[in-house]
Amino acid sequence: MSVIDTVKNALPAVKLPEVKLPEVKLPEIPEPAAKPVNAVVGAGDLAVEQAREQLKALQVSLPELPKKAQARATEAQTKLVEYVTTVPAKLQELKGKATVAELKTAATGYADKATALYNELAARGEKVVATIRKQPATKAATAANKQAVKSTKAAGTSAKKAVKATAEAVEAAADTIG
């Protein structure tokens, strides 16, 4: 039996299940706070999507992994030898080439890319949040939450009235006694 067959037999194919999350009503988020929350949701959604894609790609490429690993090891060894011999010369060559203005321009470019990514993740998260809010379970949870708030307020009001009545009864008893 070859190494590839051994690996195939040892690792079963993984099928990703379709996950249906329970619906939950999210509170309305004020506009200034919504974008960061949406960016986090979008980042999570993107991470799940990429993990699924990577898993599928891994399943397809599994038979080739031993060959690829050997080729990469050989390539890495060759590059390491090359870097060790060329790095000192490249450092001398680069020394003094970058100006402050060039570094600022590069930093601005990275900041622009980061802002674009943030905005993309926020838009993606906004779509996910909108989808979640429309689900029936989310609406049901919101209704249950509103009812719980009403019940809690009513209980608080009843408790206040009971305390007030007790205080009045204690005062009346104290006046009667003495």
KEZAKE-307986 format. One record per atom (N, C-alpha, C): residue number from 1; residue in three letters; atom name; x, y, z. Coordinates in steps of 0.05 Angstrom, whole numbers. Layout:
% KEZAKE-307986
+-----+-----+------+--------+--------+--------+
|   n | res | atom |     px |     py |     pz |
+-----+-----+------+--------+--------+--------+
| NUM | ALA |   CA |      X |      Y |      Z |
...
+-----+-----+------+--------+--------+--------+
This chain:
% KEZAKE-307986
+-----+-----+------+--------+--------+--------+
|   n | res | atom |     px |     py |     pz |
+-----+-----+------+--------+--------+--------+
|   1 | MET |    N |     17 |    -24 |      0 |
|   1 | MET |   CA |      0 |      0 |      0 |
|   1 | MET |    C |     18 |     25 |      0 |
|   2 | SER |    N |     12 |     44 |    -17 |
|   2 | SER |   CA |     28 |     68 |    -19 |
|   2 | SER |    C |     22 |     88 |      4 |
|   3 | VAL |    N |     39 |    107 |      7 |
|   3 | VAL |   CA |     35 |    128 |     28 |
|   3 | VAL |    C |      9 |    143 |     22 |
|   4 | ILE |    N |      4 |    148 |     -3 |
|   4 | ILE |   CA |    -20 |    163 |    -10 |
|   4 | ILE |    C |    -45 |    147 |     -2 |
|   5 | ASP |    N |    -45 |    121 |     -8 |
|   5 | ASP |   CA |    -68 |    105 |      0 |
|   5 | ASP |    C |    -71 |    103 |     30 |
|   6 | THR |    N |    -49 |    102 |     44 |
|   6 | THR |   CA |    -50 |    102 |     73 |
|   6 | THR |    C |    -62 |    127 |     84 |
|   7 | VAL |    N |    -54 |    150 |     73 |
|   7 | VAL |   CA |    -65 |    176 |     82 |
|   7 | VAL |    C |    -95 |    177 |     75 |
|   8 | LYS |    N |   -102 |    169 |     51 |
|   8 | LYS |   CA |   -130 |    169 |     43 |
|   8 | LYS |    C |   -147 |    152 |     62 |
|   9 | ASN |    N |   -137 |    129 |     69 |
|   9 | ASN |   CA |   -153 |    111 |     87 |
|   9 | ASN |    C |   -153 |    121 |    115 |
|  10 | ALA |    N |   -132 |    135 |    124 |
|  10 | ALA |   CA |   -131 |    145 |    151 |
|  10 | ALA |    C |   -149 |    170 |    156 |
|  11 | LEU |    N |   -152 |    186 |    136 |
|  11 | LEU |   CA |   -167 |    210 |    139 |
|  11 | LEU |    C |   -193 |    209 |    122 |
|  12 | PRO |    N |   -215 |    206 |    136 |
|  12 | PRO |   CA |   -241 |    204 |    121 |
|  12 | PRO |    C |   -248 |    231 |    109 |
|  13 | ALA |    N |   -263 |    231 |     88 |
|  13 | ALA |   CA |   -273 |    255 |     76 |
|  13 | ALA |    C |   -291 |    269 |     96 |
|  14 | VAL |    N |   -288 |    295 |     98 |
|  14 | VAL |   CA |   -304 |    311 |    116 |
|  14 | VAL |    C |   -325 |    326 |    100 |
|  15 | LYS |    N |   -350 |    321 |    107 |
|  15 | LYS |   CA |   -371 |    336 |     94 |
|  15 | LYS |    C |   -381 |    357 |    113 |
|  16 | LEU |    N |   -382 |    382 |    104 |
|  16 | LEU |   CA |   -390 |    404 |    121 |
|  16 | LEU |    C |   -421 |    403 |    123 |
|  17 | PRO |    N |   -431 |    403 |    148 |
|  17 | PRO |   CA |   -460 |    403 |    151 |
|  17 | PRO |    C |   -471 |    431 |    146 |
|  18 | GLU |    N |   -495 |    431 |    138 |
|  18 | GLU |   CA |   -509 |    457 |    135 |
|  18 | GLU |    C |   -519 |    464 |    163 |
|  19 | VAL |    N |   -511 |    487 |    172 |
|  19 | VAL |   CA |   -518 |    495 |    200 |
|  19 | VAL |    C |   -540 |    516 |    199 |
|  20 | LYS |    N |   -561 |    510 |    213 |
|  20 | LYS |   CA |   -583 |    529 |    216 |
|  20 | LYS |    C |   -582 |    540 |    245 |
|  21 | LEU |    N |   -575 |    565 |    248 |
|  21 | LEU |   CA |   -573 |    577 |    274 |
|  21 | LEU |    C |   -600 |    586 |    284 |
|  22 | PRO |    N |   -604 |    584 |    310 |
|  22 | PRO |   CA |   -630 |    594 |    320 |
|  22 | PRO |    C |   -631 |    624 |    316 |
|  23 | GLU |    N |   -655 |    634 |    311 |
|  23 | GLU |   CA |   -658 |    662 |    305 |
|  23 | GLU |    C |   -660 |    677 |    331 |
|  24 | VAL |    N |   -646 |    700 |    332 |
|  24 | VAL |   CA |   -646 |    717 |    355 |
|  24 | VAL |    C |   -650 |    746 |    347 |
|  25 | LYS |    N |   -666 |    760 |    360 |
|  25 | LYS |   CA |   -671 |    789 |    353 |
|  25 | LYS |    C |   -648 |    805 |    365 |
|  26 | LEU |    N |   -634 |    818 |    348 |
|  26 | LEU |   CA |   -613 |    836 |    357 |
|  26 | LEU |    C |   -624 |    863 |    363 |
|  27 | PRO |    N |   -614 |    877 |    383 |
|  27 | PRO |   CA |   -624 |    904 |    388 |
|  27 | PRO |    C |   -615 |    922 |    366 |
|  28 | GLU |    N |   -630 |    944 |    363 |
|  28 | GLU |   CA |   -622 |    964 |    344 |
|  28 | GLU |    C |   -596 |    977 |    354 |
|  29 | ILE |    N |   -577 |    979 |    337 |
|  29 | ILE |   CA |   -551 |    990 |    345 |
|  29 | ILE |    C |   -550 |   1019 |    333 |
|  30 | PRO |    N |   -543 |   1038 |    350 |
|  30 | PRO |   CA |   -540 |   1066 |    339 |
|  30 | PRO |    C |   -520 |   1066 |    316 |
|  31 | GLU |    N |   -525 |   1083 |    296 |
|  31 | GLU |   CA |   -509 |   1084 |    272 |
|  31 | GLU |    C |   -479 |   1085 |    277 |
|  32 | PRO |    N |   -469 |   1102 |    295 |
|  32 | PRO |   CA |   -440 |   1103 |    299 |
|  32 | PRO |    C |   -428 |   1077 |    309 |
|  33 | ALA |    N |   -444 |   1062 |    324 |
|  33 | ALA |   CA |   -434 |   1037 |    335 |
|  33 | ALA |    C |   -438 |   1013 |    317 |
|  34 | ALA |    N |   -456 |   1016 |    297 |
|  34 | ALA |   CA |   -464 |    994 |    280 |
|  34 | ALA |    C |   -440 |    985 |    262 |
|  35 | LYS |    N |   -425 |   1003 |    252 |
|  35 | LYS |   CA |   -404 |    995 |    233 |
|  35 | LYS |    C |   -383 |    977 |    246 |
|  36 | PRO |    N |   -373 |    983 |    269 |
|  36 | PRO |   CA |   -353 |    964 |    281 |
|  36 | PRO |    C |   -366 |    936 |    287 |
|  37 | VAL |    N |   -391 |    936 |    296 |
|  37 | VAL |   CA |   -404 |    911 |    302 |
|  37 | VAL |    C |   -408 |    895 |    275 |
|  38 | ASN |    N |   -417 |    909 |    255 |
|  38 | ASN |   CA |   -420 |    896 |    229 |
|  38 | ASN |    C |   -393 |    886 |    218 |
|  39 | ALA |    N |   -372 |    901 |    223 |
|  39 | ALA |   CA |   -345 |    892 |    213 |
|  39 | ALA |    C |   -337 |    866 |    227 |
|  40 | VAL |    N |   -343 |    864 |    253 |
|  40 | VAL |   CA |   -336 |    839 |    267 |
|  40 | VAL |    C |   -353 |    816 |    256 |
|  41 | VAL |    N |   -379 |    821 |    252 |
|  41 | VAL |   CA |   -396 |    800 |    241 |
|  41 | VAL |    C |   -387 |    792 |    213 |
|  42 | GLY |    N |   -380 |    812 |    197 |
|  42 | GLY |   CA |   -370 |    807 |    170 |
|  42 | GLY |    C |   -344 |    791 |    170 |
|  43 | ALA |    N |   -326 |    797 |    189 |
|  43 | ALA |   CA |   -301 |    783 |    191 |
|  43 | ALA |    C |   -306 |    754 |    199 |
|  44 | GLY |    N |   -324 |    750 |    217 |
|  44 | GLY |   CA |   -331 |    722 |    225 |
|  44 | GLY |    C |   -343 |    707 |    202 |
|  45 | ASP |    N |   -361 |    719 |    187 |
|  45 | ASP |   CA |   -373 |    706 |    163 |
|  45 | ASP |    C |   -352 |    700 |    143 |
|  46 | LEU |    N |   -333 |    718 |    138 |
|  46 | LEU |   CA |   -312 |    713 |    119 |
|  46 | LEU |    C |   -294 |    691 |    128 |
|  47 | ALA |    N |   -288 |    690 |    154 |
|  47 | ALA |   CA |   -271 |    668 |    165 |
|  47 | ALA |    C |   -284 |    641 |    161 |
|  48 | VAL |    N |   -310 |    639 |    166 |
|  48 | VAL |   CA |   -324 |    613 |    162 |
|  48 | VAL |    C |   -324 |    605 |    133 |
|  49 | GLU |    N |   -329 |    624 |    115 |
|  49 | GLU |   CA |   -329 |    619 |     87 |
|  49 | GLU |    C |   -301 |    609 |     77 |
|  50 | GLN |    N |   -280 |    622 |     86 |
|  50 | GLN |   CA |   -253 |    614 |     78 |
|  50 | GLN |    C |   -245 |    588 |     90 |
|  51 | ALA |    N |   -254 |    582 |    114 |
|  51 | ALA |   CA |   -248 |    556 |    127 |
|  51 | ALA |    C |   -261 |    534 |    111 |
|  52 | ARG |    N |   -285 |    538 |    102 |
|  52 | ARG |   CA |   -299 |    517 |     86 |
|  52 | ARG |    C |   -284 |    513 |     60 |
|  53 | GLU |    N |   -276 |    535 |     47 |
|  53 | GLU |   CA |   -262 |    533 |     21 |
|  53 | GLU |    C |   -235 |    518 |     25 |
|  54 | GLN |    N |   -221 |    525 |     47 |
|  54 | GLN |   CA |   -195 |    512 |     52 |
|  54 | GLN |    C |   -199 |    482 |     57 |
|  55 | LEU |    N |   -220 |    475 |     72 |
|  55 | LEU |   CA |   -224 |    447 |     77 |
|  55 | LEU |    C |   -230 |    431 |     52 |
|  56 | LYS |    N |   -247 |    443 |     34 |
|  56 | LYS |   CA |   -252 |    430 |      9 |
|  56 | LYS |    C |   -227 |    427 |     -8 |
|  57 | ALA |    N |   -210 |    448 |     -8 |
|  57 | ALA |   CA |   -185 |    447 |    -24 |
|  57 | ALA |    C |   -167 |    426 |    -12 |
|  58 | LEU |    N |   -166 |    423 |     14 |
|  58 | LEU |   CA |   -149 |    404 |     27 |
|  58 | LEU |    C |   -158 |    375 |     20 |
|  59 | GLN |    N |   -184 |    371 |     19 |
|  59 | GLN |   CA |   -194 |    344 |     13 |
|  59 | GLN |    C |   -186 |    337 |    -16 |
|  60 | VAL |    N |   -187 |    356 |    -34 |
|  60 | VAL |   CA |   -180 |    351 |    -62 |
|  60 | VAL |    C |   -150 |    346 |    -65 |
|  61 | SER |    N |   -134 |    361 |    -50 |
|  61 | SER |   CA |   -105 |    359 |    -54 |
|  61 | SER |    C |    -91 |    338 |    -35 |
|  62 | LEU |    N |   -106 |    325 |    -18 |
|  62 | LEU |   CA |    -94 |    306 |      1 |
|  62 | LEU |    C |    -77 |    285 |    -12 |
|  63 | PRO |    N |    -84 |    273 |    -34 |
|  63 | PRO |   CA |    -67 |    252 |    -46 |
|  63 | PRO |    C |    -39 |    263 |    -55 |
|  64 | GLU |    N |    -38 |    288 |    -61 |
|  64 | GLU |   CA |    -13 |    300 |    -71 |
|  64 | GLU |    C |      5 |    311 |    -49 |
|  65 | LEU |    N |     -5 |    311 |    -24 |
|  65 | LEU |   CA |     10 |    324 |     -2 |
|  65 | LEU |    C |     38 |    313 |      2 |
|  66 | PRO |    N |     43 |    287 |      2 |
|  66 | PRO |   CA |     70 |    278 |      6 |
|  66 | PRO |    C |     90 |    288 |    -15 |
|  67 | LYS |    N |     82 |    288 |    -40 |
|  67 | LYS |   CA |     99 |    298 |    -62 |
|  67 | LYS |    C |    104 |    328 |    -59 |
|  68 | LYS |    N |     83 |    342 |    -53 |
|  68 | LYS |   CA |     85 |    371 |    -50 |
|  68 | LYS |    C |    103 |    378 |    -26 |
|  69 | ALA |    N |    100 |    363 |     -5 |
|  69 | ALA |   CA |    116 |    369 |     19 |
|  69 | ALA |    C |    146 |    365 |     13 |
|  70 | GLN |    N |    153 |    344 |     -1 |
|  70 | GLN |   CA |    181 |    339 |     -8 |
|  70 | GLN |    C |    191 |    362 |    -27 |
|  71 | ALA |    N |    175 |    369 |    -46 |
|  71 | ALA |   CA |    183 |    390 |    -65 |
|  71 | ALA |    C |    187 |    417 |    -50 |
|  72 | ARG |    N |    169 |    423 |    -31 |
|  72 | ARG |   CA |    172 |    448 |    -16 |
|  72 | ARG |    C |    196 |    448 |      2 |
|  73 | ALA |    N |    201 |    425 |     14 |
|  73 | ALA |   CA |    225 |    423 |     31 |
|  73 | ALA |    C |    250 |    428 |     15 |
|  74 | THR |    N |    252 |    416 |     -8 |
|  74 | THR |   CA |    276 |    420 |    -26 |
|  74 | THR |    C |    277 |    449 |    -34 |
|  75 | GLU |    N |    255 |    461 |    -42 |
|  75 | GLU |   CA |    254 |    489 |    -50 |
|  75 | GLU |    C |    262 |    508 |    -27 |
|  76 | ALA |    N |    252 |    502 |     -3 |
|  76 | ALA |   CA |    259 |    518 |     21 |
|  76 | ALA |    C |    289 |    517 |     27 |
|  77 | GLN |    N |    300 |    493 |     24 |
|  77 | GLN |   CA |    329 |    490 |     30 |
|  77 | GLN |    C |    345 |    506 |     10 |
|  78 | THR |    N |    337 |    505 |    -16 |
|  78 | THR |   CA |    351 |    521 |    -36 |
|  78 | THR |    C |    349 |    551 |    -31 |
|  79 | LYS |    N |    325 |    560 |    -24 |
|  79 | LYS |   CA |    321 |    588 |    -19 |
|  79 | LYS |    C |    337 |    597 |      6 |
|  80 | LEU |    N |    338 |    580 |     26 |
|  80 | LEU |   CA |    352 |    587 |     51 |
|  80 | LEU |    C |    382 |    592 |     45 |
|  81 | VAL |    N |    393 |    574 |     29 |
|  81 | VAL |   CA |    421 |    577 |     21 |
|  81 | VAL |    C |    425 |    603 |      6 |
|  82 | GLU |    N |    406 |    608 |    -12 |
|  82 | GLU |   CA |    408 |    633 |    -29 |
|  82 | GLU |    C |    406 |    658 |    -11 |
|  83 | TYR |    N |    387 |    658 |      8 |
|  83 | TYR |   CA |    384 |    681 |     25 |
|  83 | TYR |    C |    408 |    686 |     43 |
|  84 | VAL |    N |    419 |    664 |     54 |
|  84 | VAL |   CA |    442 |    667 |     71 |
|  84 | VAL |    C |    466 |    680 |     56 |
|  85 | THR |    N |    468 |    673 |     31 |
|  85 | THR |   CA |    491 |    684 |     16 |
|  85 | THR |    C |    485 |    712 |      4 |
|  86 | THR |    N |    460 |    719 |      0 |
|  86 | THR |   CA |    454 |    745 |    -13 |
|  86 | THR |    C |    444 |    767 |      6 |
|  87 | VAL |    N |    435 |    760 |     30 |
|  87 | VAL |   CA |    423 |    780 |     48 |
|  87 | VAL |    C |    443 |    802 |     55 |
|  88 | PRO |    N |    467 |    796 |     63 |
|  88 | PRO |   CA |    485 |    819 |     70 |
|  88 | PRO |    C |    489 |    839 |     47 |
|  89 | ALA |    N |    492 |    829 |     22 |
|  89 | ALA |   CA |    495 |    847 |     -1 |
|  89 | ALA |    C |    470 |    863 |     -5 |
|  90 | LYS |    N |    446 |    851 |     -3 |
|  90 | LYS |   CA |    421 |    865 |     -7 |
|  90 | LYS |    C |    416 |    886 |     15 |
|  91 | LEU |    N |    424 |    880 |     39 |
|  91 | LEU |   CA |    421 |    900 |     60 |
|  91 | LEU |    C |    439 |    925 |     54 |
|  92 | GLN |    N |    463 |    921 |     45 |
|  92 | GLN |   CA |    480 |    943 |     38 |
|  92 | GLN |    C |    469 |    959 |     15 |
|  93 | GLU |    N |    457 |    945 |     -4 |
|  93 | GLU |   CA |    445 |    958 |    -27 |
|  93 | GLU |    C |    421 |    975 |    -19 |
|  94 | LEU |    N |    404 |    965 |      0 |
|  94 | LEU |   CA |    380 |    979 |      8 |
|  94 | LEU |    C |    386 |   1002 |     27 |
|  95 | LYS |    N |    408 |   1001 |     41 |
|  95 | LYS |   CA |    415 |   1021 |     61 |
|  95 | LYS |    C |    415 |   1048 |     49 |
|  96 | GLY |    N |    399 |   1066 |     60 |
|  96 | GLY |   CA |    398 |   1093 |     51 |
|  96 | GLY |    C |    380 |   1098 |     27 |
|  97 | LYS |    N |    367 |   1078 |     16 |
|  97 | LYS |   CA |    350 |   1082 |     -7 |
|  97 | LYS |    C |    323 |   1093 |      0 |
|  98 | ALA |    N |    311 |   1084 |     22 |
|  98 | ALA |   CA |    284 |   1093 |     29 |
|  98 | ALA |    C |    285 |   1119 |     44 |
|  99 | THR |    N |    270 |   1138 |     34 |
|  99 | THR |   CA |    268 |   1164 |     47 |
|  99 | THR |    C |    243 |   1165 |     65 |
| 100 | VAL |    N |    242 |   1185 |     82 |
| 100 | VAL |   CA |    219 |   1188 |    100 |
| 100 | VAL |    C |    194 |   1191 |     83 |
| 101 | ALA |    N |    195 |   1207 |     62 |
| 101 | ALA |   CA |    171 |   1211 |     45 |
| 101 | ALA |    C |    162 |   1185 |     33 |
| 102 | GLU |    N |    180 |   1168 |     24 |
| 102 | GLU |   CA |    172 |   1142 |     12 |
| 102 | GLU |    C |    159 |   1124 |     33 |
| 103 | LEU |    N |    171 |   1125 |     57 |
| 103 | LEU |   CA |    159 |   1108 |     79 |
| 103 | LEU |    C |    131 |   1118 |     86 |
| 104 | LYS |    N |    127 |   1145 |     87 |
| 104 | LYS |   CA |    101 |   1156 |     93 |
| 104 | LYS |    C |     81 |   1148 |     71 |
| 105 | THR |    N |     89 |   1149 |     46 |
| 105 | THR |   CA |     72 |   1142 |     24 |
| 105 | THR |    C |     64 |   1112 |     26 |
| 106 | ALA |    N |     83 |   1095 |     32 |
| 106 | ALA |   CA |     77 |   1067 |     36 |
| 106 | ALA |    C |     58 |   1063 |     59 |
| 107 | ALA |    N |     62 |   1077 |     81 |
| 107 | ALA |   CA |     45 |   1074 |    104 |
| 107 | ALA |    C |     16 |   1083 |     97 |
| 108 | THR |    N |     14 |   1105 |     82 |
| 108 | THR |   CA |    -12 |   1115 |     74 |
| 108 | THR |    C |    -27 |   1094 |     57 |
| 109 | GLY |    N |    -12 |   1082 |     39 |
| 109 | GLY |   CA |    -23 |   1061 |     22 |
| 109 | GLY |    C |    -34 |   1038 |     39 |
| 110 | TYR |    N |    -19 |   1030 |     59 |
| 110 | TYR |   CA |    -28 |   1008 |     76 |
| 110 | TYR |    C |    -53 |   1017 |     92 |
| 111 | ALA |    N |    -53 |   1041 |    102 |
| 111 | ALA |   CA |    -76 |   1051 |    117 |
| 111 | ALA |    C |   -101 |   1052 |     99 |
| 112 | ASP |    N |    -97 |   1060 |     74 |
| 112 | ASP |   CA |   -120 |   1060 |     55 |
| 112 | ASP |    C |   -131 |   1032 |     50 |
| 113 | LYS |    N |   -112 |   1013 |     47 |
| 113 | LYS |   CA |   -121 |    985 |     44 |
| 113 | LYS |    C |   -135 |    974 |     68 |
| 114 | ALA |    N |   -125 |    981 |     92 |
| 114 | ALA |   CA |   -138 |    972 |    117 |
| 114 | ALA |    C |   -166 |    984 |    119 |
| 115 | THR |    N |   -169 |   1010 |    112 |
| 115 | THR |   CA |   -195 |   1023 |    113 |
| 115 | THR |    C |   -214 |   1010 |     93 |
| 116 | ALA |    N |   -205 |   1004 |     70 |
| 116 | ALA |   CA |   -222 |    990 |     50 |
| 116 | ALA |    C |   -231 |    963 |     59 |
| 117 | LEU |    N |   -212 |    948 |     72 |
| 117 | LEU |   CA |   -219 |    922 |     82 |
| 117 | LEU |    C |   -240 |    924 |    105 |
| 118 | TYR |    N |   -236 |    944 |    122 |
| 118 | TYR |   CA |   -254 |    948 |    144 |
| 118 | TYR |    C |   -282 |    955 |    134 |
| 119 | ASN |    N |   -283 |    972 |    114 |
| 119 | ASN |   CA |   -309 |    979 |    102 |
| 119 | ASN |    C |   -322 |    955 |     89 |
| 120 | GLU |    N |   -307 |    939 |     76 |
| 120 | GLU |   CA |   -317 |    915 |     62 |
| 120 | GLU |    C |   -328 |    895 |     83 |
| 121 | LEU |    N |   -314 |    891 |    105 |
| 121 | LEU |   CA |   -323 |    873 |    126 |
| 121 | LEU |    C |   -348 |    884 |    140 |
| 122 | ALA |    N |   -349 |    911 |    143 |
| 122 | ALA |   CA |   -373 |    923 |    155 |
| 122 | ALA |    C |   -397 |    919 |    137 |
| 123 | ALA |    N |   -394 |    922 |    111 |
| 123 | ALA |   CA |   -416 |    918 |     93 |
| 123 | ALA |    C |   -425 |    889 |     93 |
| 124 | ARG |    N |   -406 |    871 |     94 |
| 124 | ARG |   CA |   -413 |    843 |     95 |
| 124 | ARG |    C |   -428 |    836 |    120 |
| 125 | GLY |    N |   -418 |    847 |    143 |
| 125 | GLY |   CA |   -431 |    842 |    168 |
| 125 | GLY |    C |   -459 |    854 |    169 |
| 126 | GLU |    N |   -462 |    877 |    157 |
| 126 | GLU |   CA |   -489 |    890 |    156 |
| 126 | GLU |    C |   -509 |    872 |    142 |
| 127 | LYS |    N |   -500 |    858 |    121 |
| 127 | LYS |   CA |   -518 |    840 |    106 |
| 127 | LYS |    C |   -525 |    816 |    124 |
| 128 | VAL |    N |   -505 |    805 |    138 |
| 128 | VAL |   CA |   -510 |    782 |    156 |
| 128 | VAL |    C |   -530 |    790 |    178 |
| 129 | VAL |    N |   -525 |    814 |    190 |
| 129 | VAL |   CA |   -543 |    823 |    212 |
| 129 | VAL |    C |   -571 |    827 |    201 |
| 130 | ALA |    N |   -574 |    839 |    178 |
| 130 | ALA |   CA |   -600 |    843 |    166 |
| 130 | ALA |    C |   -614 |    817 |    161 |
| 131 | THR |    N |   -600 |    797 |    152 |
| 131 | THR |   CA |   -611 |    770 |    148 |
| 131 | THR |    C |   -621 |    758 |    174 |
| 132 | ILE |    N |   -605 |    761 |    195 |
| 132 | ILE |   CA |   -612 |    749 |    221 |
| 132 | ILE |    C |   -636 |    763 |    232 |
| 133 | ARG |    N |   -638 |    789 |    229 |
| 133 | ARG |   CA |   -661 |    804 |    240 |
| 133 | ARG |    C |   -687 |    796 |    226 |
| 134 | LYS |    N |   -686 |    788 |    202 |
| 134 | LYS |   CA |   -711 |    781 |    187 |
| 134 | LYS |    C |   -721 |    753 |    194 |
| 135 | GLN |    N |   -705 |    737 |    207 |
| 135 | GLN |   CA |   -713 |    709 |    212 |
| 135 | GLN |    C |   -735 |    708 |    234 |
| 136 | PRO |    N |   -754 |    690 |    230 |
| 136 | PRO |   CA |   -777 |    688 |    249 |
| 136 | PRO |    C |   -768 |    683 |    278 |
| 137 | ALA |    N |   -748 |    667 |    282 |
| 137 | ALA |   CA |   -739 |    661 |    310 |
| 137 | ALA |    C |   -728 |    686 |    323 |
| 138 | THR |    N |   -715 |    703 |    307 |
| 138 | THR |   CA |   -705 |    729 |    318 |
| 138 | THR |    C |   -729 |    746 |    327 |
| 139 | LYS |    N |   -749 |    747 |    310 |
| 139 | LYS |   CA |   -773 |    763 |    317 |
| 139 | LYS |    C |   -787 |    752 |    342 |
| 140 | ALA |    N |   -788 |    725 |    344 |
| 140 | ALA |   CA |   -800 |    713 |    367 |
| 140 | ALA |    C |   -784 |    719 |    393 |
| 141 | ALA |    N |   -758 |    718 |    391 |
| 141 | ALA |   CA |   -741 |    723 |    414 |
| 141 | ALA |    C |   -745 |    753 |    423 |
| 142 | THR |    N |   -747 |    770 |    404 |
| 142 | THR |   CA |   -751 |    799 |    410 |
| 142 | THR |    C |   -778 |    803 |    425 |
| 143 | ALA |    N |   -798 |    790 |    415 |
| 143 | ALA |   CA |   -824 |    792 |    428 |
| 143 | ALA |    C |   -823 |    781 |    457 |
| 144 | ALA |    N |   -810 |    758 |    460 |
| 144 | ALA |   CA |   -807 |    747 |    487 |
| 144 | ALA |    C |   -791 |    765 |    505 |
| 145 | ASN |    N |   -771 |    778 |    494 |
| 145 | ASN |   CA |   -754 |    796 |    510 |
| 145 | ASN |    C |   -771 |    821 |    518 |
| 146 | LYS |    N |   -787 |    831 |    500 |
| 146 | LYS |   CA |   -804 |    854 |    507 |
| 146 | LYS |    C |   -824 |    847 |    530 |
| 147 | GLN |    N |   -835 |    823 |    528 |
| 147 | GLN |   CA |   -854 |    813 |    548 |
| 147 | GLN |    C |   -840 |    810 |    575 |
| 148 | ALA |    N |   -815 |    800 |    575 |
| 148 | ALA |   CA |   -800 |    797 |    599 |
| 148 | ALA |    C |   -794 |    824 |    612 |
| 149 | VAL |    N |   -788 |    844 |    596 |
| 149 | VAL |   CA |   -783 |    871 |    606 |
| 149 | VAL |    C |   -809 |    882 |    619 |
| 150 | LYS |    N |   -831 |    879 |    605 |
| 150 | LYS |   CA |   -857 |    888 |    617 |
| 150 | LYS |    C |   -862 |    874 |    643 |
| 151 | SER |    N |   -858 |    848 |    644 |
| 151 | SER |   CA |   -863 |    833 |    669 |
| 151 | SER |    C |   -845 |    842 |    691 |
| 152 | THR |    N |   -820 |    848 |    685 |
| 152 | THR |   CA |   -801 |    857 |    705 |
| 152 | THR |    C |   -809 |    884 |    715 |
| 153 | LYS |    N |   -817 |    902 |    698 |
| 153 | LYS |   CA |   -826 |    929 |    706 |
| 153 | LYS |    C |   -850 |    926 |    724 |
| 154 | ALA |    N |   -869 |    909 |    717 |
| 154 | ALA |   CA |   -893 |    905 |    733 |
| 154 | ALA |    C |   -887 |    894 |    760 |
| 155 | ALA |    N |   -868 |    876 |    761 |
| 155 | ALA |   CA |   -860 |    864 |    787 |
| 155 | ALA |    C |   -847 |    885 |    804 |
| 156 | GLY |    N |   -830 |    902 |    791 |
| 156 | GLY |   CA |   -818 |    924 |    806 |
| 156 | GLY |    C |   -838 |    943 |    818 |
| 157 | THR |    N |   -858 |    950 |    802 |
| 157 | THR |   CA |   -879 |    968 |    811 |
| 157 | THR |    C |   -894 |    956 |    835 |
| 158 | SER |    N |   -901 |    930 |    832 |
| 158 | SER |   CA |   -915 |    916 |    854 |
| 158 | SER |    C |   -899 |    915 |    879 |
| 159 | ALA |    N |   -873 |    911 |    876 |
| 159 | ALA |   CA |   -855 |    910 |    900 |
| 159 | ALA |    C |   -854 |    937 |    913 |
| 160 | LYS |    N |   -852 |    958 |    898 |
| 160 | LYS |   CA |   -852 |    985 |    909 |
| 160 | LYS |    C |   -877 |    991 |    925 |
| 161 | LYS |    N |   -900 |    983 |    913 |
| 161 | LYS |   CA |   -926 |    988 |    926 |
| 161 | LYS |    C |   -927 |    972 |    953 |
| 162 | ALA |    N |   -917 |    947 |    952 |
| 162 | ALA |   CA |   -918 |    930 |    976 |
| 162 | ALA |    C |   -900 |    942 |    998 |
| 163 | VAL |    N |   -877 |    952 |    990 |
| 163 | VAL |   CA |   -859 |    965 |   1010 |
| 163 | VAL |    C |   -872 |    990 |   1022 |
| 164 | LYS |    N |   -884 |   1006 |   1004 |
| 164 | LYS |   CA |   -897 |   1030 |   1014 |
| 164 | LYS |    C |   -920 |   1023 |   1033 |
| 165 | ALA |    N |   -936 |   1003 |   1026 |
| 165 | ALA |   CA |   -959 |    995 |   1043 |
| 165 | ALA |    C |   -949 |    984 |   1070 |
| 166 | THR |    N |   -927 |    969 |   1069 |
| 166 | THR |   CA |   -915 |    958 |   1094 |
| 166 | THR |    C |   -905 |    981 |   1111 |
| 167 | ALA |    N |   -891 |   1000 |   1098 |
| 167 | ALA |   CA |   -881 |   1023 |   1114 |
| 167 | ALA |    C |   -904 |   1038 |   1127 |
| 168 | GLU |    N |   -926 |   1043 |   1112 |
| 168 | GLU |   CA |   -948 |   1057 |   1124 |
| 168 | GLU |    C |   -961 |   1041 |   1147 |
| 169 | ALA |    N |   -962 |   1015 |   1144 |
| 169 | ALA |   CA |   -973 |    997 |   1165 |
| 169 | ALA |    C |   -955 |    998 |   1190 |
| 170 | VAL |    N |   -929 |    999 |   1186 |
| 170 | VAL |   CA |   -911 |   1000 |   1208 |
| 170 | VAL |    C |   -914 |   1027 |   1223 |
| 171 | GLU |    N |   -916 |   1048 |   1208 |
| 171 | GLU |   CA |   -920 |   1075 |   1220 |
| 171 | GLU |    C |   -946 |   1076 |   1235 |
| 172 | ALA |    N |   -967 |   1065 |   1224 |
| 172 | ALA |   CA |   -993 |   1065 |   1237 |
| 172 | ALA |    C |   -991 |   1049 |   1263 |
| 173 | ALA |    N |   -978 |   1026 |   1262 |
| 173 | ALA |   CA |   -975 |   1009 |   1286 |
| 173 | ALA |    C |   -958 |   1023 |   1307 |
| 174 | ALA |    N |   -938 |   1037 |   1298 |
| 174 | ALA |   CA |   -921 |   1051 |   1317 |
| 174 | ALA |    C |   -936 |   1074 |   1330 |
| 175 | ASP |    N |   -953 |   1088 |   1315 |
| 175 | ASP |   CA |   -969 |   1110 |   1326 |
| 175 | ASP |    C |   -989 |   1099 |   1346 |
| 176 | THR |    N |  -1000 |   1076 |   1340 |
| 176 | THR |   CA |  -1020 |   1063 |   1358 |
| 176 | THR |    C |  -1007 |   1054 |   1384 |
| 177 | ILE |    N |   -983 |   1043 |   1382 |
| 177 | ILE |   CA |   -969 |   1033 |   1405 |
| 177 | ILE |    C |   -959 |   1056 |   1422 |
| 178 | GLY |    N |   -950 |   1075 |   1408 |
| 178 | GLY |   CA |   -941 |   1094 |   1426 |
| 178 | GLY |    C |   -929 |   1119 |   1422 |
+-----+-----+------+--------+--------+--------+
